[in-house]
């Protein structure tokens, strides 16, 4: 049964939005990795509301699908992948299934890391992550109008969107109860998160220890050869690693792993291949090594963390969607 469940999770991964895989056998110093894989647009119904602005930038927009529910409905909050250099809110999949389960859906766009680099923002990753938090607060501010249960909101996404989702799940409350802006007074906490192919840390030291051929993450802190060319995303990992100690406060602020604490919600992680801690990986950017180490951290403080990969033990849910529907429909936790 565990094998069947793992296979179903992986099929869900492969059938959903593509995640950016690193090319096998090509070191970052000799060739630029693929940073996006074109996927067929999921067959979703038209949004109830499309391109709703939650900020002033053209990328700060979201789509909303409203579930038919007499009571305030739980919400799936989807953050697309693409390495924070590409991707779009249209990549959300399975909307009909969530709506049928009485769960509303939001899918967001956000400002990219290269845009932040070109704007001189430090660290650049603060743009996509602060946008995720702001969009979540904005959605909560619309709870009465959109018939949303403010408490039962679960995040999901692939790759960088998965990292963003976990950052929200583990980060302490970012609401400002004294803010003049009513949106800023809304909570940033989640009911749960279920993600595919996440990066659970942005610490190059940890990544190198867990997976020796790691190459991802430098762009998040400004180490990107050419911000105008997404293909150069992963070409400065050595420089990133060398600068680790100088930027460690930034790394700790924006790494999900650093924020795990006992009051955090349950999470579900899906990876397409088994882990191999301390070993080079075919796709180090999405290796299950990230999941293994996060699960260890979660278990150490009593946070529920279900980890799925081919051959994984203790698999309870066949897919991220199954986990989200079951968990979001649970009124009490």
LINVENZI-V394500 format. One record per backbone hydrogen bond with DSSP energy under -0.5 kcal/mol. CO is the residue of the C=O (numbers start at 0). NH is the residue of the N-H. E is the energy in kcal/mol with one decimal. If there is no record, write none. Layout:
BEGIN
CO,NH,E + CO,NH,E
END
This chain:
BEGIN
0,4,-2.6 + 1,5,-2.4 + 2,6,-2.3 + 3,7,-2.2 + 4,8,-2.2 + 5,9,-2.2 + 6,10,-2.4 + 7,11,-2.2 + 8,12,-2.0 + 9,13,-2.8 + 10,14,-2.3 + 11,15,-1.0 + 12,15,-0.7 + 18,20,-0.6 + 22,25,-1.1 + 24,26,-0.5 + 26,29,-2.0 + 26,30,-1.4 + 41,43,-1.6 + 48,63,-3.0 + 51,61,-1.7 + 56,59,-1.5 + 58,60,-1.8 + 59,53,-2.1 + 59,54,-1.0 + 60,108,-2.8 + 61,51,-3.1 + 62,106,-2.0 + 63,47,-1.6 + 63,48,-2.2 + 64,66,-0.5 + 64,104,-2.3 + 66,68,-0.9 + 72,148,-3.2 + 73,103,-2.5 + 74,76,-0.5 + 74,153,-2.6 + 75,77,-0.7 + 75,105,-2.8 + 76,155,-1.9 + 77,79,-0.5 + 77,107,-2.2 + 78,157,-0.5 + 81,84,-1.9 + 81,85,-0.8 + 83,112,-2.8 + 87,90,-1.9 + 88,91,-1.3 + 93,97,-1.7 + 94,98,-2.6 + 95,99,-2.5 + 96,100,-1.2 + 97,102,-2.7 + 98,101,-1.6 + 101,73,-0.5 + 103,75,-2.8 + 104,64,-3.0 + 105,77,-3.4 + 106,62,-2.5 + 107,79,-0.8 + 111,115,-1.5 + 112,116,-2.6 + 113,117,-2.4 + 114,118,-1.3 + 115,120,-2.7 + 116,119,-1.5 + 122,125,-1.9 + 123,126,-1.9 + 123,127,-0.5 + 124,128,-1.9 + 125,129,-2.2 + 126,130,-2.2 + 127,131,-1.7 + 128,132,-2.0 + 129,133,-2.6 + 130,134,-3.0 + 131,135,-2.0 + 132,136,-2.2 + 133,137,-2.7 + 134,138,-2.5 + 135,139,-2.1 + 136,140,-1.9 + 137,141,-0.8 + 138,141,-1.2 + 139,142,-1.6 + 141,145,-3.0 + 142,146,-0.8 + 142,147,-2.3 + 146,72,-2.7 + 147,149,-0.9 + 150,152,-1.6 + 151,74,-2.3 + 152,190,-3.0 + 152,191,-0.9 + 153,76,-3.1 + 154,193,-2.2 + 155,78,-2.8 + 156,195,-2.1 + 157,160,-2.2 + 158,162,-2.4 + 158,198,-0.6 + 159,163,-2.5 + 160,164,-2.0 + 161,165,-2.4 + 162,166,-2.3 + 163,167,-2.0 + 164,168,-2.2 + 165,169,-2.2 + 166,170,-2.0 + 168,264,-0.6 + 174,176,-0.6 + 175,178,-2.0 + 179,181,-0.6 + 180,184,-0.7 + 181,184,-0.6 + 182,185,-1.7 + 183,175,-2.7 + 190,265,-0.6 + 191,154,-1.9 + 192,267,-1.6 + 193,156,-0.6 + 194,269,-1.7 + 195,158,-2.3 + 197,199,-0.6 + 199,256,-2.4 + 201,203,-0.7 + 202,206,-2.6 + 203,207,-2.3 + 204,208,-1.9 + 205,209,-2.9 + 206,210,-3.2 + 209,277,-3.0 + 209,278,-0.5 + 210,213,-1.8 + 216,219,-1.0 + 217,220,-1.8 + 217,222,-2.4 + 218,221,-1.7 + 219,124,-2.5 + 221,223,-1.5 + 225,228,-2.6 + 227,229,-0.5 + 228,231,-2.3 + 229,232,-1.7 + 231,224,-0.9 + 231,234,-1.4 + 233,236,-0.6 + 235,239,-2.1 + 236,240,-2.9 + 237,241,-2.2 + 238,242,-1.5 + 240,243,-1.2 + 242,245,-0.7 + 242,246,-1.5 + 243,246,-0.6 + 244,247,-0.7 + 246,249,-0.6 + 246,250,-2.2 + 247,251,-2.7 + 248,252,-1.8 + 249,253,-2.0 + 250,254,-0.7 + 253,255,-0.6 + 254,257,-1.1 + 255,258,-1.9 + 256,259,-0.9 + 260,263,-1.8 + 265,192,-1.4 + 266,305,-2.4 + 267,194,-3.0 + 268,307,-2.9 + 269,196,-3.2 + 275,278,-2.3 + 280,283,-0.7 + 282,285,-1.5 + 286,289,-1.4 + 287,291,-2.6 + 288,292,-2.1 + 289,293,-1.8 + 290,294,-2.8 + 291,295,-2.1 + 292,296,-1.9 + 293,297,-2.9 + 294,298,-2.8 + 295,299,-1.6 + 296,300,-0.7 + 297,300,-1.2 + 297,301,-0.6 + 297,302,-2.7 + 298,301,-0.6 + 303,266,-2.2 + 304,306,-0.6 + 305,268,-3.2 + 305,307,-0.5 + 307,270,-2.8 + 308,311,-2.6 + 313,315,-0.5 + 318,322,-2.1 + 319,323,-2.7 + 320,324,-2.8 + 321,325,-2.3 + 322,326,-2.7 + 323,327,-3.0 + 324,328,-1.5 + 326,329,-0.9 + 328,330,-0.7
END
